[in-house]
Amino acid sequence: MAENPLADLRDRLAFPPFADCPSEDDLDERYISVDGEIATHQRHWCFLGEIIDYIAIGRLTLDVRDVSGKLVRASFYDEDKGMRYVRGGGLKKGYTLALLYPWQHYFLDQSCGFRMETSEDVKIIPCSLKELMSANDKLQRGLPVAPCWTPGCEKTEDLRTCSKCHKAKYCGKEHQTQEWKAGHRQECKAFVELEWFLTRDWSTFDGGSEWSFPA
């Protein structure tokens, strides 16, 4: 990742809470441009919500909490109804749902949430929303080149970099292992997951095609 991230998870246009996501019943000019009868995206956007609960009867339905604290229903209507996450073990309470190009949708029971129809637009991140935001904030402030990341250690020379996230720096194996157990294990995951989100320009829709998450 570049020293200065292109994006910030606290950008509410790029990463809106549920209330700020466009509705299926309205052409939101923040996200959609209309020329005659043709509507096109103006920019990219993504919803992030921490999984609080879920039910998998026929289809997978998630209850997720967004950055504003609102609880939102998100139901899978893609080819396998989201059941791949149940079968594959990649679904846990406390993980975070990332949904590209989300639209507020009214279900038959008049509740409002997300109807997820395209599997490439969905990613379940093995980190809490709090962990992602904390890692994001560290990257926005800029990471120190030195000293060693272990609290109380002031060593600045011959530092080794974490081989997974390429962010954390340690003076040796002992401190690296100590910090891994103390909390870098989860922060490391968050740094790695953020790479895809923070190295992109969400403000323009160049190229004429939507993004999709890697398989």
N, C-alpha and C positions, 0 to 999 in steps of 0.2 A: 504494500500500500504506500502511496506517496506520503511525504511528510505532512502535507496539508490535504486532508480528505476533501473530495469534491462535494460530498453530501454530509448531512447532519440529521440524525434520527429525530431531532427536536424541530426540524422544519415541518410545520403543520400542513403545508401544501403538498410536500412530497410524501409525508407519512402522517396522514390525517387520522384523528380519532373518528369513531363511528359517526358522530354528529356532523362532522365536516366532510364526510364522503358524499359524492354526488348520488342523487336518487335516480332510479330507473324512470321516474315520471317527470324528470326535469333535465333539460340540457344545460348543465352547469358550465358557465362560460370560463370558469377557472381551469377547467379540464378539457372542455369540448369546444371546438370551433365549427360554426355552421356556415356553409357557403351554398346558398340555394337550398336544395334538398339533400345535400351531402354533409354529414357530420363526421369530423375527424378529431382525433386526440390532439390537444395542444401541448401536453406534457405527460410525464409518467407519474404514477402515484402508487402507494402501497400501504395497506393497513397492517398494523401489528397489534396482537392481542394475546395475553397470557391465558393458557387453557386452565380453566377452573374446574370444569367437569365435562363429561362427555357420555353419550349413549350410542350404542351400535346395535340397533335392531332394524334390520333391513337396509339402513343407510347410517353413516356416521354423522352425528350432530354434535357440535362443540358448543360449550358455553365459554366465552372468552371475555377477559376484562381488558379494556383499552387503556391508553395512557391517561385518560381523564377519569378512570375509575368506573366507567359504564360497563355493565354486563351485556354482552351481545351474543345472539344465537347465530351460528354459522353451520349450514347444512351442505353436505356433499351431494351433488346431482351429476357427477361425472360418470365415466364409463363403468367404474366398479363401486360407485357410491362411497368412496373413501375407505373401503374395507382393507385396502393394501396397508394402511397404517396400523390397523388392528392386527393383521396377520404378521406384519414385519416387525412388530415390537417397537416401532418408532414413535409411539404415542404415549405420553405421560402427562398427568396433571403437573402444572408448573412449567411445561415447555411453552414455546411461543408460536402462534400461528402467524405466518406472513402471507398476505393475499394481494396479488397484483391486480390493479384496475378494478377495485371493488365498487359495487353499486348497492345502495340501500334497496332492499327488496321486501315487499309485503307478502307474507305467506297467507295461505287460505284462512288461517285462524286470526288474521289481522295483526299478528306480531310482525315486527320489523327486524330484519337481520341481513345476513348474506346468503345468497344461493350460489354455491361454488360449482360451476359446470365444466371448468377446464383444469385438468390436473396439472398442466404446466404452469399455471398461475398460483399454485399452492406450494408452500414449504412449511414444514414443522421443524422448528429450530430447537435443539436440545439445550436451551438456556431459558431462564426466566426473563421476563421483560425488564425487570430491575437490573439484572446482570448485563443485558444488552445495552441499556441506557447508561449504566455506569462505565462500561468499556467505551462506549461512544463518547462520553464526556471526557474521558482521559485522552482519547485520540484528538478531540477538538482542541483541547488545551495544549497538546503537544507532549510527546513522551520524552523523558530525560535520556540523554545519551549516557550519563553517569550520574551518581555512583551506582553500585550494586543495588538491586531492588529489595534486598532483604533489609527490613527496618533495623537501624542502628549500625549498619555496615557502611563505611565511608570509602571503601576501595573503589578506585576509578580506573585502574589499569588492568589490562589483560582480561577484560570481561567477556564472558561467553553469552551468546544470544540463544534464547529458547528456540529449539529446532522446529517447533510446531507453529507458534504464532509469529515468530521472528520479531517480537517486541520486547519481551522481558529480558533483562540483562543481569547476570550473576558473576560473582568473583570466582566461583568454583562449584563443583558437584554437590558439596555439602549444603550450601545455601540454596542451590537450585532445588534440591530434594526437599529441603525444609519448607520453602515457599510453595512448592507444588502441593504438599500436604496441607499447608495453611490456607490455601484458597486460590492459588494460581491455576489449578486444574480447571475450574469453571471459567475463570477470567480468560484463560487461554482459548477455550472453546468459543467464547464470545468474540474475541479478537478475530479468530479464524472466520466465523460466520459473518462478521461485519464486512469483511473484505468485499464481498459481492455488492453490498448495498452502498458502501461509502466511496467506491471508486467510479461511480457513475454520475452523469449529469442528469438529474431528474427534471430539470427546468424546461427542456426542449424535447420535441418529438422528432428528431432528425431520423431520416432513413425510412419513415413511413410504415414501420412495423412495430408491434408490441414486443416487449421483452418476455422471456420465460425463464423460469428457474432451471438450472442444470439438473439432468436426471440423476 
